[in-house]
Amino acid sequence: MVTIKEVAKEAGVSIGTVSRYLNGYQLKQNNMKKIQQAIDKLGYEGNIIAKGLKSNRSMSIGVLVNSLTDVFATSIVSSLENYLEENNYSLILCDYQNDNQRLERKLEFLKSRLVDGIVVFHMENNLPILKKLRDAGIFIVAVDSPIKGFKTDTVLVDNYQASYQVVDQLYKMGHEKIGVIAGDTNRYIGAERLNGFADSMKEKGIYSEDLVVMGDYTKEAGYKGAQELLKKEGITALYSTNYYMTLGAVQAIFEMKKKIPEDISIVGFDHFELSDIIQPKLTVVEQPIQQMGEMIGELILDSIKGKNKDRHTSVELATNLLWRDSVKKIKKGLAN
């Protein structure tokens, strides 16, 4: 069996340097490259269990998403896994399907697997198990929404400003009667995105509750919401605040024999493949997926290594409005 000593000799570095590399510490780029080349050449396989017992680490991170079909969350997880892999950590992925009891069971499961940290998506309510995890020395990062009454590292995007900017740009293109398909305002994301939309509309004196329909982040909700809004007189643009609702809205537009953007302009949320396949390509709010994954990884590994001791960081990243052909310019006050 190949030893760390042999890897160190092959790489031309000290045993301590190899050990630090294997435990996820950032070293000089040249040293990391030489060590990895030596590992690959010699076929070194570290004893993760032994290392974990010695360092009191499992070198693994638990990740909890609401649903494994959530393309937004799983895209971030892919970026996070790449970051963790580069730092010699593995990832355990679970889902909780919007069920708090299932969520608690999965958190207990991850605790039993001795994970060093947990990343949880879309969790807003403080559950008793969170304190148990913290007391056990397990670090937590919340993604996409803060956890009420529980201080921890958080990675968010500026949902309010994203929606505010959508209205600004549509208004500049001549749109005044803009319908929105909003998400559940009892949830952080839904409230932030609708508030950004409403405040921007109110500032321009064009807001009306009649322009707002509520959805539940599903394609069916987007379909029904678009149907309802398109029956209202004078609407020239739709804004859908969620990827799946955007798909449903586009389906409804096509089935109602309306053309984008000739009959109705549309702006969606999230930039994934179907946004490019649909013709014309959709104008969308693009979230910084890769940056989010890397930031989550950096925060949780820094906490594990003691760099964030006794303080909690909240990071809010900017979105990008990817402007394409699904919006047309019209004269002020023009209705379909």
Salt bridges, closest charged atoms under 4 A:
GLU10 OE2 - LYS41 NZ 3.09
ASP95 OD1 - ARG102 NH2 3.04
ASP95 OD1 - LYS106 NZ 3.81
GLU108 OE2 - LYS132 NZ 2.87
ASP135 OD2 - LYS131 NZ 2.90
ASP144 OD2 - HIS122 NE2 2.91
ASP168 OD1 - LYS204 NZ 2.46
ASP210 OD1 - LYS232 NZ 3.03
ASP276 OD1 - HIS271 NE2 3.02
ASP276 OD1 - ARG324 NH1 2.62
GLU286 OE2 - HIS271 ND1 2.76
ASP302 OD1 - LYS307 NZ 3.93
